[in-house]
Amino acid sequence: MGHALVTGGAGFIGSHLVEALLARGDKVTALDNLSTGQAPNLDHVKDNPNFRLVVGSITDPVLLTEVTQGVDVIYHMAAAVGVKLVADDPVRTIETNIYPTEVLLRHATAAGQKFFLASTSEVYGKYTKETWNEEDDLQFGPTSRPRWAYGCSKAIDEFLALAYSKKRKLDVVIGRFFNVVGPRQVGHYGMVIPRFVEAALKGGPITVYDDGGQERCFAHVREVVDCIITLMNTPAASGQIFNIGADQPVSVKQLAEEIIGLVGGDIPIKYVPYKDAYGDDFEDVRRRVPDVSKLKRTINKVPTLNRKDLLQEIIDWKRGQMK
Ligand SMILES: NC(=O)c1ccc[n+]([C@@H]2O[C@H](COP(=O)([O-])OP(=O)(O)OC[C@H]3O[C@@H](n4cnc5c(N)ncnc54)[C@H](O)[C@@H]3O)[C@@H](O)[C@H]2O)c1
């Protein structure tokens, strides 16, 4: 098999991807600065002779030249991630998410390496359609509101990747993830399920922002990683963008109630305005549901694990962590 570079390989999705690539016999180099990710996420693979972790930043161009040497494929997962981190530190978001992507795309193009770009449903901005498909318009709020910097920075990455594909024959696949969840995801950067599960296991309260009527879809990281790897093995996917997610929406309030039902006990829900968590200039997206028909058409699979099993697995994992 080949040699893969996984940027952000110590992160939540990155570490699951590293494991899956090693399991099928690939050699893997992970590059991570351990900012939102952590080395213990790679404990399962750290002694595998085909694996190497390089601790460093994608913002270091010299290091990028070193780690891209001799690889066949780059999975670019590293980014400044999380609603809270992005709202708190827009400079870091923009600097981490744009320039290093350009440097990596140049390396991949020059060396004929395949490229997977991790993008996000945030690129749709606050579009109000029932479901979002890859050809829909992007609707961001004003630049005076830093929360849109994350989606905009990833949209720039997509433009760059597509430009390299069209003009310089880069073999690239772009995946727009919609709320990926599972073991190893942490709650302190604003990710809703780990935050709710942690709160529930401590007896509450679960803090729901606004009225809890926001709708989201949640896909298991294992299924998402399977989609990524399958897309990279599918020639028809080259040069294309794919929504990658589940398409069964649930309101955040119902999600909190489902988690309480599974954890058991008398756990209160506390409703707080967004501005208390993210400041006065925060705007949220009410509904976020992917149209996954292109993914299904291309690889004949989409994430389907039901929410009860998914939540139970995360609760069991978190219980183990809290022991
Ligand atoms: N989890 C989701 O629901 C979701 C949704 C949409 C998009 N994404 C995208 O998927 C990718 C992975 O996200 P995740 O959920 O696993 O989050 P994560 O925070 O666990 O992973 C990101 C990883 O990148 C690393 N990183 C950050 N800045 C870096 C730098 N300058 N140099 C080297 N490494 C750096 C972090 O330490 C972390 O390990 C990101 O590109 C993110 O934008 C995730």
PDBQT file of the ligand as one rigid body, heavy atoms in Angstrom, charges set to zero:
ROOT
HETATM    1  N1  LIG A 401     -15.803  17.170  13.780  1.00  0.00    +0.000 N 
HETATM    2  C1  LIG A 401     -16.660  17.732  12.931  1.00  0.00    +0.000 C 
HETATM    3  O1  LIG A 401     -17.864  17.619  13.089  1.00  0.00    +0.000 OA
HETATM    4  C2  LIG A 401     -16.161  18.513  11.736  1.00  0.00    +0.000 A 
HETATM    5  C3  LIG A 401     -17.119  19.145  10.956  1.00  0.00    +0.000 A 
HETATM    6  C4  LIG A 401     -16.704  19.857   9.853  1.00  0.00    +0.000 A 
HETATM    7  C5  LIG A 401     -15.372  19.895   9.499  1.00  0.00    +0.000 A 
HETATM    8  N2  LIG A 401     -14.435  19.277  10.284  1.00  0.00    +0.000 N 
HETATM    9  C6  LIG A 401     -13.033  19.358   9.848  1.00  0.00    +0.000 C 
HETATM   10  O2  LIG A 401     -12.399  18.114  10.057  1.00  0.00    +0.000 OA
HETATM   11  C7  LIG A 401     -11.033  18.304  10.407  1.00  0.00    +0.000 C 
HETATM   12  C8  LIG A 401     -10.717  17.560  11.687  1.00  0.00    +0.000 C 
HETATM   13  O3  LIG A 401     -11.517  18.086  12.737  1.00  0.00    +0.000 OA
HETATM   14  P1  LIG A 401     -11.743  17.340  14.126  1.00  0.00    +0.000 P 
HETATM   15  O4  LIG A 401     -13.180  17.390  14.440  1.00  0.00    +0.000 OA
HETATM   16  O5  LIG A 401     -11.062  16.031  14.115  1.00  0.00    +0.000 OA
HETATM   17  O6  LIG A 401     -11.062  18.359  15.126  1.00  0.00    +0.000 OA
HETATM   18  P2  LIG A 401      -9.710  18.223  15.984  1.00  0.00    +0.000 P 
HETATM   19  O7  LIG A 401      -9.518  19.557  16.642  1.00  0.00    +0.000 OA
HETATM   20  O8  LIG A 401      -9.766  17.035  16.857  1.00  0.00    +0.000 OA
HETATM   21  O9  LIG A 401      -8.628  17.994  14.855  1.00  0.00    +0.000 OA
HETATM   22  C9  LIG A 401      -7.837  19.018  14.297  1.00  0.00    +0.000 C 
HETATM   23  C10 LIG A 401      -6.385  18.629  14.523  1.00  0.00    +0.000 C 
HETATM   24  O10 LIG A 401      -5.543  19.591  13.891  1.00  0.00    +0.000 OA
HETATM   25  C11 LIG A 401      -4.474  19.879  14.787  1.00  0.00    +0.000 C 
HETATM   26  N3  LIG A 401      -3.967  21.211  14.463  1.00  0.00    +0.000 N 
HETATM   27  C12 LIG A 401      -4.581  22.405  14.637  1.00  0.00    +0.000 A 
HETATM   28  N4  LIG A 401      -3.774  23.408  14.254  1.00  0.00    +0.000 NA
HETATM   29  C13 LIG A 401      -2.629  22.810  13.808  1.00  0.00    +0.000 A 
HETATM   30  C14 LIG A 401      -1.400  23.321  13.321  1.00  0.00    +0.000 A 
HETATM   31  N5  LIG A 401      -1.202  24.637  13.173  1.00  0.00    +0.000 N 
HETATM   32  N6  LIG A 401      -0.433  22.434  12.978  1.00  0.00    +0.000 NA
HETATM   33  C15 LIG A 401      -0.620  21.090  13.129  1.00  0.00    +0.000 A 
HETATM   34  N7  LIG A 401      -1.760  20.565  13.610  1.00  0.00    +0.000 NA
HETATM   35  C16 LIG A 401      -2.742  21.412  13.945  1.00  0.00    +0.000 A 
HETATM   36  C17 LIG A 401      -5.074  19.804  16.170  1.00  0.00    +0.000 C 
HETATM   37  O11 LIG A 401      -4.135  19.630  17.205  1.00  0.00    +0.000 OA
HETATM   38  C18 LIG A 401      -6.002  18.605  16.001  1.00  0.00    +0.000 C 
HETATM   39  O12 LIG A 401      -5.326  17.410  16.315  1.00  0.00    +0.000 OA
HETATM   40  C19 LIG A 401     -10.822  19.822  10.487  1.00  0.00    +0.000 C 
HETATM   41  O13 LIG A 401     -10.259  20.267   9.279  1.00  0.00    +0.000 OA
HETATM   42  C20 LIG A 401     -12.228  20.367  10.635  1.00  0.00    +0.000 C 
HETATM   43  O14 LIG A 401     -12.348  21.662  10.095  1.00  0.00    +0.000 OA
HETATM   44  C21 LIG A 401     -14.800  18.586  11.407  1.00  0.00    +0.000 A 
ENDROOT
TORSDOF 0
